[in-house]
């Protein structure tokens, strides 16, 4: 048998990896081996005799035939490829690989798969998720922007949700800037790129994390014109509320009138009683 050239073996390996990807076998041990061999061939590294032999046999065999339920495999694949399911894609691929290899999902995995497939069905019927109140998300992100590393270190799920929502807001802000520039007849120099993915879970997570500040804005405890007391040291200084609550530097603040002077203060320092 003629010796196979590096270029041919590399090309065939890349084609095989693409076929494994399409079949949802990117978590298969053979897939990882093929990727490692592609990396070595890309760097002009030599392969051992055993590595060449196994790689060539995998190329000749092609993608393994699915051992699991073909209808379930196809349904998982469709859900993973659906626009709006990007946040579930890797997990769906992992589950598809498990089913394709003929293994059963655990009870917990089966329940989670049911939830994800129902989420995909909802997108097919209602369309990709879009936040109902983007301005409220902007307020929530502004409130959370003042949190420190300790806070995020103890809330990794919230941190991921925060980054997703923040990226989506920044992308939409850039889009509005580009639209305004183009509407004025000028050529925009901004590069928009693809819209970041956002999902309902991340939005709910962010809104929940900022619920205290949002509640203060929605239903202010200190109405404009009311007499209140500012906690300063051990005494309560009489003040008059001069503005509705707003977010400044990641905190809810209000304008106060103290002895004829206008001062902006955190609402957490304002009291109804002396």
N, C-alpha and C positions, 0 to 999 in steps of 0.2 A: 504494500500500500504506500502510495507516494506521501511524503512528509507534508503536512499542512503548514502553510505560511502563517506568520504571526498576524498579518492583515486579515486573512480569511477567517482565522479562528476568532479574532476580535470582532469582526463583522457578524459572524454567526452567533457569538455570545451575546452581543447587544440585541440581536433579533430575538433570541431566546428569553432574555430578561424582559423585553417588551411583551412577549407572549405570557410570561409568568405574571406580569403586572395586570394584564387584561383578564387573566383567570383568577385574580385575587390571591395569588400565592406568594406575595411579597414578604410573608413571614416564614416561608418554608426554608428549611436548612439548606436545600439545594440552591435556592435563590440567592441566599447569602454567599454561598461558595462561588457561584457564577459571578456575582458582583465583585467579589475579592479578586477573582482571576482577571476580570476586565480592568480593574484598577492596576494590577501588576502589568498587564499587557500595554495599558496606556502609558505607563512609565518605562516601557521597554525593559521590564524585568523578566528574567527567565522563569519558566515553569518547570517543576520537577517532572520526571517521567510519570509518576502517579497522578499528579495534578493534570497533566495533559490528557492522560488516559481517561480520567473520570470526566473532565470537561467535555472531551469529544464524545464520550458515551451519552452524556446528558444532551448534547446537541443532536445526536442521532435519534435519541428517544423522543425529544420534543417535550411539550408540556404534559405532565401526568394527567390521565383521565380522571375526572371528578369521581369520588367514591360516595359522596353524600347525595342528598335530595337535590336533583337538578333544578326543580322549581324554586326551592328555598334559596339556592345559590344565586339564581338569576334575579330573584326579588331583592336579595341583599345587594347585588351588584347595581341594580337600577337605583336603589336608595342611595348608595355611596356616590353614584355619578350625578345625582340630582343637585341642581343649583339651589343652594340654601341649606344643604346638608354638609357643608365643608367642616363644621365643627365636630361631626360624627364620622367623617370619612375614614380616618385611620382605624377606629374601633370596628367599624363595619368591615373593613378589609381584613382585620385580624380574625373576626368571627367567620367571615367567608372562607378564609384559609383553613380554619378549623373544620368547618363543615365539608369543604372540598376534599380534605384529607380523610374524611370518613369518621371523624371523632364527634362525640356528642358534646353539646354545650352544657355547662353546669346549670343548675336551676336559676341561680342569680343571673348568669349570662343570658339565659333564655328570656327571663323577664325583661332585662335591659334591651334585648333585641326587639322584643315586642313593642316596647316604648319607642325605640328609634324608628321602626317601620311605621308605627302609627303617626309619628312626626313627619315622616316622608309622605304618607298618604294625605296628611293635612296640607302640606305644601303643594301637592299635585292638585288639590281641590281649590285652595284659597290663594295660592301663589306664595312666593318667597316672603318671609317675615320682614316687615318694615315697622319701626317704632311708631306708635300712635301719637306720641308727644315728644318730639326731639328736643324742644326747649327745656322740658323737665329733665331730660338726660344731661343736657349741657349744665344745668344748675347742679345736678348731683355730682357730675365730674368735677366741677369747680369746688364743691364742698370737700370732696375727697382728695383734691390735689394737695392739700396742706398736711396730709397724713405722713408720718415718718416711716423709716425703714422697719422699725420694730412692729408697727401696726401691720404693714404688708407682709412681714416675715411670718406672722401668726395667722394670716388669712390668705393663703396662696390661691384658693379658688376665686376669692374676691379680687385679688391682684390680677389674675388672668382676665376676668370679666372687665375690670377697669381698663386694661390696655386695649382690649377689643373695642369697647365703646369709645374710648378716647381717640383711637385711630380712625374710627368711623366718623366721628364728629369733625376731626381735623380734615379728613378727606372731603366732607361735604362743605366745610368752610372754604377750602381751596376751590371747590367747584363753583360756589357762589361768587367768589372773587373773579374767576375766569369768565363766568357768564356776564358779570357786570362790565368787565373790560371789553368783552366782545360786543356787548350791547351798545357801548360807547363808540364803536367803530374802530377800535384799536386792536392790535394783535397781541394776544396774551403770551407771556414768556414762561408761564407756569406749565409744568408737566403734571398732569392729573394722575395718570396710572389707573390701575384697576381698583374698583371700589372694594374696600376691606369688608370681609364678612362680618355680619352682626347677627346674633341670635337672641331669641326671647329669654333664654336662661341668663345670659350675660346682662341683659337690660334689667331683669328682675333683681339680679344679684346686686347691681350697682344702686338701684333705687332703694333696696332694703338697707344697704350699708349707709346710705345718706338719709334715712327716713327721719331722724331727729331734726336735722336742719331743714328738710323739706316741710315737715310738719310745722315748724316755726314760721316758715314763709306762708304756708297755706292758711294757717289759723294763728295769727300773731297774738301773743299773750299781752303785748303792750300796744294799744291802739294809739294812733296819732292824736295828740292833744291831751292825753291822760297824764296824771301826776304819778310819778314813780320815784324809786329811790335807787341810787347808784351805790353799790357796795365798794367802799374805798377804805381800807384799813378795817377798823372795828366799827365804823360809823356808817350810817346810811344818809347820803346827801340827796336832798330833794331835786328832782329833775322833771322836765316836761318832754314827752316823746314828740319828736318833730318829723319823723319819717317812717315809712313802712320798712319792714326788714329787707335787707338785701345782702348778697354774698360778697364779701371783700376779703382777700387773702385767705380764702378757704374757710372763713367763719361767717356766721350770720351776725350782722351788725345793724345798728340803728343810730340816727342822729338824735342827740339830746341837747336841751337848752339848760345850761348850768350857770346861774348867776349872770344871765345875759350873754353868755358865751356858747357858741355852737361846738359840740364835741361829738365825735363818732366813737361808739363803744360796742363791745360784744354784748349781745342780748343775755348771755349767761351771767353777766355781772349786774343786770337790772332786776330789782325786786319790787313787788307790789306793796310790801309793807316795810316800814322803817326798821 
